[in-house]
Amino acid sequence: MISIEPADIKEIVEFALDREIGAFSMSADLYDDYDLDSLGSVALVVEVEKRYDLRIPDERMPDVRTGELLKTEIERLLAERASGEARQ
């Protein structure tokens, strides 16, 4: 299984924001604390989907407001995929 590190999440968020973040907190609200907007949110989803070759359901994204929640969602989707591949 792929290990998702806070540095990976920071890199994805910086890509979505199109700027570097000095101190990054996994518990910070991406929208309120880092000013992620709707365009940045789309960039974040695209980057995650490209990087990990998965699809984040649209209905899940409103709940993904922190780096920790993003990490958890990516790991959940990767585990689901691995489970499905193991059954084949």
Secondary structure, 3 states (H helix, E strand, C coil): CCCCCHHHHHHHHHHHHCCCCCCCCCCCECCCCCCCCHHHHHHHHHHHHHHHCCCCCHHHHHHCCEHHHHHHHHHHHHHHHHHHHHHC
